[in-house]
Amino acid sequence: MSKGKTIGTWILSGLLALAFLGAGGAKLSGAPEMIQNFEGFGLPIWFMYLTGAIEVAAAALLLIPKLAPIGAGLLIPTMIGAVLAHLSVAHPIGQMAPSIVLGLLTTGLLYLRRDRLKALLPGGAEAVTA
C-alpha cells in the first residue's frame, strides 16, 4: 500500500472509530435522545444497548489493521439498519445523513482494507483472485 493510501486509511479509521465510539457510548450510557430514537423506531431498548456494544467493539477493531475488515463488516449492516430505521419513520434526509455518510465511509474503509480482508478468508489472499 502506498504511503498516501496508508495515511488516508489511518485517518479514515481513526475518524470512524471516534464517531462509532461516541455513538455507541451514547447508546450504552442510555442517553435520553438515543432512548427516544429507539422508542420512535419501535425498537426495544435492549436493542439500543446491543447496537451500542456492536458500535464500540467495532470502533476498537477499526484501529487494529488486521481486524479492521471485521470491524467494518460489523458496522456496514449496523448502518444499513440505521438507514432503514430512519426510513421506517419517514425521517427527512437531513436526519438520515449521518447514517448514510457513516455507512459509505465504513464501506470505503472495507475497500481500503480489502487486502487484509482477503487474508482473513479461508485459504488466505492466494485463494482470492484479483
C-alpha positions in Angstrom: 0.0 0.0 0.0 1.3 3.4 -0.9 2.3 5.9 1.9 -0.6 8.2 0.9 -3.1 5.4 1.0 -1.8 4.2 4.3 -2.1 7.7 5.9 -5.6 8.1 4.4 -6.6 4.7 5.7 -5.4 5.5 9.2 -7.2 8.9 9.2 -10.4 7.3 8.0 -10.1 4.5 10.5 -9.5 7.0 13.3 -12.4 9.2 12.4 -14.7 6.3 12.1 -13.6 4.8 15.4 -14.2 8.1 17.1 -17.6 8.5 15.5 -18.7 5.0 16.4 -17.2 5.2 19.9 -19.2 8.3 20.5 -22.4 6.9 19.0 -22.1 3.6 20.7 -21.1 5.2 24.0 -24.2 7.3 23.9 -26.3 4.2 23.4 -24.6 2.3 26.1 -24.9 5.2 28.6 -28.7 5.3 27.9 -28.6 8.9 26.6 -32.2 10.2 26.6 -32.0 11.1 22.9 -31.0 7.6 22.0 -33.8 6.1 24.0 -36.2 8.5 22.3 -34.9 7.4 18.9 -35.2 3.7 19.5 -38.6 4.1 21.0 -39.6 6.2 18.0 -38.4 3.4 15.7 -40.5 0.9 17.6 -37.4 -1.0 18.7 -36.8 -2.4 22.2 -34.3 -0.6 24.5 -32.2 -3.8 24.8 -31.6 -3.5 21.1 -30.2 0.0 21.7 -27.7 -1.5 24.1 -26.8 -4.3 21.7 -26.3 -1.8 18.9 -24.1 0.4 21.2 -22.0 -2.6 22.1 -21.5 -3.5 18.5 -20.5 0.0 17.6 -18.0 0.3 20.5 -16.5 -3.1 19.7 -16.3 -2.4 16.0 -14.7 1.0 16.7 -11.9 -0.8 18.6 -11.5 -3.3 15.7 -11.1 -0.5 13.2 -7.9 0.6 14.9 -6.3 -2.8 14.6 -5.3 -3.1 10.9 -5.6 -6.9 10.8 -9.1 -6.7 12.4 -10.4 -3.5 10.7 -12.3 -5.5 8.0 -14.1 -7.3 10.7 -15.0 -4.0 12.4 -16.2 -2.6 9.1 -18.1 -5.8 8.4 -19.9 -5.4 11.7 -20.7 -1.7 11.0 -22.0 -1.9 7.5 -25.1 -3.9 8.4 -25.5 -1.8 11.5 -25.5 1.3 9.4 -27.9 -0.2 6.8 -30.2 -0.9 9.8 -29.9 2.7 10.9 -30.9 4.0 7.5 -33.8 1.6 7.3 -34.9 2.6 10.8 -34.9 6.3 9.8 -36.8 5.4 6.6 -39.4 3.5 8.6 -40.5 6.6 10.5 -40.1 8.9 7.4 -37.3 11.0 8.8 -36.2 13.7 6.4 -32.9 13.1 4.6 -31.2 15.6 7.0 -31.8 13.2 9.9 -30.6 10.3 7.9 -27.5 11.9 6.5 -25.2 10.8 9.4 -26.2 7.2 8.9 -25.7 7.3 5.2 -22.3 9.1 5.5 -21.1 6.7 8.1 -22.3 3.7 6.0 -20.4 5.0 3.0 -17.3 5.7 4.9 -17.3 2.3 6.5 -17.8 0.7 3.1 -14.9 2.8 1.9 -12.7 1.6 4.8 -13.6 -2.0 3.9 -12.5 -1.3 0.4 -9.2 0.2 1.5 -8.5 -2.8 3.7 -9.5 -5.3 1.1 -6.0 -6.9 1.1 -6.4 -7.6 4.8 -9.9 -8.9 4.3 -8.7 -11.3 1.6 -6.1 -12.6 4.1 -8.9 -13.4 6.6 -10.7 -15.6 4.1 -10.2 -19.4 4.0 -7.0 -20.1 2.0 -5.7 -16.6 2.6 -5.1 -14.0 0.0 -3.9 -16.6 -2.5 -7.4 -18.1 -2.6 -8.9 -14.9 -3.9 -8.2 -13.7 -7.5 -7.7 -10.1 -8.0 
